[in-house]
Structure formats: structure tokens, C-alpha cells
Amino acid sequence: MPPRGPRAVVKPKNAKSTFTRLLSYLKTHRLRLILVSLCILASTLISTTGTYMIRSVVDDYILPLADQRLAGLEVDFSPFFRFLLMLLLMYAAGAMAQFFYNRMMMMVSTSTLNHLRKEMFDHMEDLPIRYFDQRTHGEIMSRYTNDTDTLREFLSQSFPQAVSSAFSIVFSLFYMLRLNVWMTLLVLALTPLMFTITMKIGKASGKNFAAQQKAVGALNGYIEETIEGQRVVQVFCHEEKAKQAFETKNEAVRVVGTRANTIASMLGPIMNNLGHITYVIIALLGAVLIVNDPKGATLGMLIAFLPFTRQFSQPISNLSQQFNIIMQALAGAERIFELLDEPVEKDDGYVTLVRAKKDEKGNIIECKERTGMWAWKHPHQADGTVTYTEWKGDVVFENVTFGYVPEKTVLHNVSLYAHPGEKIAFVGSTGAGKTTITNLINRFYDIQGGKIRYDGINIEKIKKDDLRRSLGMVLQDTHLFTGTVKENIRYGRLDATDEDIVKAAKIANADFFISHLPEGYDTMLTGDGANLSQGQRQLLAIARAAVADPPVLILDEATSSIDTRTEALIEKGMDELMKGRTVFVIAHRLSTVRNSQAIMVLENGVIIERGNHEQLLAQKGKYYQLYTGMFELS
């Protein structure tokens, strides 16, 4: 395998506060962390003590036994074997301590990340749509993947290694001083040189590995893009051009990869050779000391001291490498905390949707049983009374003004009404404000001026969950979840029975193709319904809205992915679905809006024409131009 180089360091903006906040997630593991620290301490102490005891092995056992053998005396190896057994048991205890703290830190890291991911997902579900509109899916997903992975590596590996290295430096220095002060001073004099070389090579290698990561990312992105667009590549005979572009990006990866790995591979040989040179210098100094002062400096001292030269310098190099990982982890934690600190969607509504029925006097009352009737429960804070308004689907816009950002207004004083059972259509060019109107009905965004009333109630007074539960939506971009066809339709109403699902599928004219799937309604869908055609996916979305059985339907280009024949098949079912319901339709195909009670023509956020199909044709304005083909929608 090629050597693993240092990663490019992405530093956190405020490392101290991020680290303090991260520690708060570890409070529940306080006892485990104390045990981990004690085990690291024991493991490191045993390792360095074992190295120090080499002096006794040589001076107290091997050399005296050799002298006894040379003198022709009887040699008793039993004390030596007992000493070796003690060393063996000591190292076994150290290995057990190391296994225990690695296992314990793995438990701490997985538990902490489990808590963080749960908190992130729970918080994300409460964020407003605006947050997701302003960020790419990849940017949000990186919090769950890259950032949590750096935290996992920090908690499970870098943290215990950093603590172990710190203990190792302290204990090694202690035993080195006990063995020989002069040789210790020599090692301390050579250590800064080794540390400086490690830092310089690591810095240069980190920059080149960052360039390699960027080049690999560009190459992978190009491969993914080409695979997805392979049909287009072949249609336009772009194969040779695609190959050339790939070769250019692939060559860039080779060049920066070679440079990065070359620099990274230099570190090992340089450090090894410096270690060998240090060995030679220490051995030379030790030999001089032994010759000149055989009582103060012994062969066992020298043999025990030599391993400490590496045990002392290696942890210093490890700490410098762990520092990069720690900074990377803190940067990842900071990005996670940024998501957790995003303000959640505010909901000041207090009007709720409840099951209802009428008593003997015809008054609406709340009930628990399913009656098919729903009502808005409106508590009045002034006098403590509660009124009930039947849920019908009457929607009114009164001089509504809105902009996604304050400096740019999208809708200008829009007024419209939709009575229960009416079909209201919006037509106009892209960016005219059609989808914006539907986003305001379900309060994905709040308006800056005017009022929107739902069954006579200001929608700002209605709890958002209840408001959205009362609306059915079919979007242009259909999203299906991993699961069966049945489960995807049931997403519209979780308590729907199998009979309700089949009925909804028949209304959407999806029952025929579903019945011909390998497992029918139990066919598993994966990859956002990749095993279905675009039209079939759209039919399932319509069936999902049908099973919800709401009084208000919003169809945002709901038939855009359905061919003309399929559109004609579902028109009858859609008409049945829309009976008694308020329906808002956004469509580029003007054939789908001809039977609307009112058609709104929007331009630059203003309703410039309104009326039914015949009335608008008679006006011979923008709608007439669109319908007759004199002007095309973009």
C-alpha cells in the first residue's frame, strides 16, 4: 500500500468553544473516560517500565549467569525464569488494558455519534423549507457522513493515541533520566531536529494531498456525470471528447498523486535513518561512558536506553499528526453544531383540526370517532370560549405581498378566492410566481403583507401540522421512498387500509400498471422508484394524494411527466377526485386547465388576467396568445 499522507487541515473557527461543547456530549460517559485514562496510563507505564527493566535482564541476570558459566560454576536459571515470567504477566496485563480502553473508546464514540446523528436528524426535520432551498443535498449530507466520520476517528483513535503519546513522553523521559542523564540530554538535543523535519514534510505533504483530494473529487464527479448522461453522450457522438476529458482529469490525479505520495514516502526513510543515526551516536556515547566509568554506566543501561530513543521521539511525531486529525474533527463538529444551531420553524398557531360531528341542534361538536367530518377548533383567548368551523376548503388571498428575500418582491398585492369545489388554475412563464402561491398556502414561507384565509381563518393562527394535514399536494418532482408500492401510497395517510390504497390507485388510474408489477402492491421500490417509468412514478404520487382525501388539492405540474394518452385516462379519475374539493392547478399544458372555474394568468408576480377559459379567449390577451400558440411558455 502507498504511505498514507497527512490530510489537509481544515481549522475550526472557534476551536475552544467547539471542543467545550463536544465535551458536553461526553459527560454521560464520564466514568468510561476515567477508566479509559487509567487503562492508557497502565498500558503506557507497563510498556515503558518493561523497556527499563531490560537493564536488570542484562546486568542482574544474563551477565552474572554468563560469568558463572565461564567460571565453571553451576548455573541456576530459575530466578531468571521467574523474572521473565513476571515480565510476561506484566506485558499481558498491558495488552489487556490496551484492549479494554480501545473497546471502551469504540463504545463511547459510537454512542456519542448515535446521539449526535439522532439530534441532527430530529432538528433537521423541524427546520423550515427555506433552509433546504438555500443548500444543496450534498452539503447537508456531508454533516452526516464526512463530519461524523472525522469525529468517529477522533474519539475512537486520535484521542486515546494522543493521551497515550503524552504519557509515553513523560514516562520515557523519566526512565531515560534514571538510566543516564548525559545520553538523555543528547536525545533531547536531537529531538527538535526530528520534530522540525516531521512538521515540514507533513506540511508539504498535506498541501499535496489536498490537491490530490480535489483532483480525485473532480475525476469522480466527471465519471458520475458521464455515467448518468451516457445516453446523451452517445446520441451526440461525444465519446471521443468524453475520453479526452477523462484522460486529462485522470492524468491530473496521477501527477498530484505521485507528488503527494512521493513527499509522504520520504518521511519514513528520513525518520528511520535519523533514528539509526541517533542509535549510533547514543551507542557511541554509551560505549565511551562504559569504558570510562564501568560502575556508573553498564551494558544493560545502554541496551535499555537505546529503545527509549525511539519511544521518546515517536510519540512526539504522533502528537503532531494527531493534531491535524483533531483540528479536522473540531471543524467537522463545528459544522454539525451549525446545523443544530439553525433556528427551527416557528409555529405560533393555536387553531387545530379535529374530528367532528353535528349534534341534534345542528351544532358542530368535537368527537373521537371517525365520522368523515372535520372542523377547525378555534380557542379564543379573550373570553376562553371555543368555536368550531367546518373544514370545507375555502381559500382567500387578500392583497398578498411576498419575497423570498426582503430586497426582491416576488408577488405584488395578489388577491384571489377559491370556494369549495372550485378548480383554480395558474398559468404563466417560469418565475411568474405560480409555485410561490402554493408554497404560501401551506406556509412553507410566511408573507410580508396581506392575509391568507382558510375557511375564514387567518392561516397564521392555524398550527402548521394541522394546516398541512388538510392539504394534498402532487409535485412536479415526484419523490418515492424505499419500500413497497403500498407503503408509498400509504404515505399520504398512515392509517389508510389496503382497500383505501387500492381505491386511491384506481382513482389515479395506477391500479392497472401496479397489478402487472412482479409483486403487485407489494413490489419493492428502490432508488427513488428507479424501476418505474417517470409517468408511473407520477401516478403513484397522485394516488398518494388521493388516499389523503383532503378538501384542498395542489397540483404543481402533476401531469407534466405523463403522456397524452395516460393523461386522458386519469382525467376522469381526477375529476372524481376533485369533486367537492378546492383544487389549485399549475400547468404548462393549457389543455389541463380548460375546465377550471377560474384561470389566473401571472406575469412578474402580478395577476394580469383572470376568468374562465371562454372569457379569457374572448379577451384576446396573454392567455389567448398562449393558447393559440402566438406566445409560448418558457
ABEGO torsion letter per residue (X at the ends): XBBBBBBBBBBBABAAAAAAAAAAAAAAAAAAAAAAAAAAAAAAAAAAAAAAAAAAAAAAAAAAAAAAAAAGBBBBAAAAAAAAAAAAAAAAAAAAAAAAAAAAAAAAAAAAAAAAAAAAAAAAAABBAAAAAABBAAAAAAAABAAAAAAAAAAAAAAAAAAAAAAAAAAAAAAAAAABAAAAAAAAAAAAAAAAAAAAAAAAAAAAAAAAAAAAAAAAAAAAAAAAAAAAAAAAGAAAAAAAAAAAAAAAAAAAAAAAAAAAAAAAAAAAAAAAAAAAAAAAAAAAAAAABAAABBAAAAAAAAAAAAAAAAAAAAAAAAAAAAAAAAAAAAAAAAAAABBBBBBABABBBBBBBBBAAGBBBBBABBAGBBBBBBBBAAAGBBBBBBBAGBBBBBGBBBBABAABBABBGBBBBBBBGBBBBBBEBBGAGAAAAAAAAAGABBBABEBBBBGGBBAAABBAAAAAAABBBBBABBBBBBEBAAAAAAAABAABBAAAAAAAAAAAGAAAAAAABAAEAABBBBGGGAABBAAAAAAAAAAAAAAAGBABBBBBGAAAABBAAAAAAAAAAAAAAABGBBBBBBBABAAAAAABABBBBBBGGBBABBEBAAAAAAAGBAAAAAAAGABBBX
